[in-house]
Amino acid sequence: MHTLLNRVLAAVVVGSVLTACSTLEIDPSNDFPNNGRDISAQKREVLYLEERLIPGIPQPDNSFRDGLTSQVRYLNKIKTPDYQFENLSFTKSDLLKTTEELQRWLEDSSYLPNLSAHQIKGQDQRGNVQITGYYVPVMQVSHVKTDTYQYPLYRKPQPNPDGSFPTREEIDFEGALDGKGLEIAYTASLVDNFFLHVQGSGVIEYEDGTQALLSWGGVNGHAYRSLGKELIERGEIDREHISAQSIRQWLADHPDRLRELLSTNPSYLFFSEGNTRPVGAANVPLTPLYSVAVDPNVIPLGSVLLGEVPILDETGQLVRHEFRLLLAQDKGGAIKGPGHIDWYQGIGEEAHFHAGQLKHFGRVWLLLPR
């Protein structure tokens, strides 16, 4: 069993050999200076590597306690009793036991939770997981279509006779959902809609000042294609400069290519109404700076994670990593495999700024009873 405290948290990149290694082991779009990746870590084939839990787990704030309570409610509702993820097996009871151990620790900080930490192998099989950010935007909308507000946000339609759903291009540019009564509201920007789809939920504000929360309401089932990756591969934006802000600027500078670029991502998200707080795919309220979106095929919804997350300065440069407890409460079309999680930053413009800058590597451990 390895000791988490003995891990090397940073490495010096020396020469072109290591650069070439980095390029081969991770997606080229993620290979940029100061990306937070530990290239000295041992490579492994197994999905999870068991390690000792670090002493002195960082104490979370009270919002984490509420999120943990929501986690317990979710676990008590689901029917999946057993999990098998390649070399790691455990049960729903194990996930509940993890929450019990943490709740006891939250009540008594001198108590050491009887937990083990299982590090996921990451994007490069060295434990490096890309950690991006998402947030809930606030968008101005109209109940009806006008000259300014003309781009609809949709509820999920019924599938086609063959069980499929239309693509982004068919919906946004060919009117595939016109006349079906699925419009929730109309926005002033197709680009804003696109980013709302990526975020998965958002607050909308109508002309009279009333607000409503839109939450994840399903997807069309088509494969997700990253717009940032597309622009990097086309040589339009350097990988070290890619962010939500730079993508928006590129789209604003090239309106004649809007349809072409947006349609490279055929995946489309629909919304549901009625919640008072943003919820994730686990149907529990999201907790800012603690909830994460994961791929449930490698990390189960309802699990508690220990993350070594990237901390950035005001210019988006990585300054350090810090340990933080995280709650797997959401999923997303862009989150696939063991090499990527999405870290929820909250609601509004400050959360938007931080979410747009995050694209760096950290480490992630699944916490289970010893």
Secondary structure, 3 states (H helix, E strand, C coil): CEEHHHCCCCCCCCHHHHHHHHHHHCCHHHCCCCCCCCCCCCCCCCCEEEEECCCCCCCCCHHHHHHHHHHHHHHHHCCCCEEEECCEEEEHHHHHHHHHHHHHHHHCCCCCCCEEEEEECECCCCCEEEEEEEEECEEECECCCCCCCCEEEECCCCCCCCCCCCCHHHHHCCCCCCCCCCEEEEECCHHHHHHHHHHCCEEEECCCCCEEEEEEEEECCCCCCCHHHHHHHCCCCCHHHCCHHHHHHHHHHCHHHHHHHHCCCCCCEEEEECCCCCECCCCCECCCCCEEECCCCCCCCCCEEEEEEEEECCCCCEEEEEEEEEEEEECCCCCCHHHEEEEEEEECHHHHHHHHHCEEEEEEEEEEEC
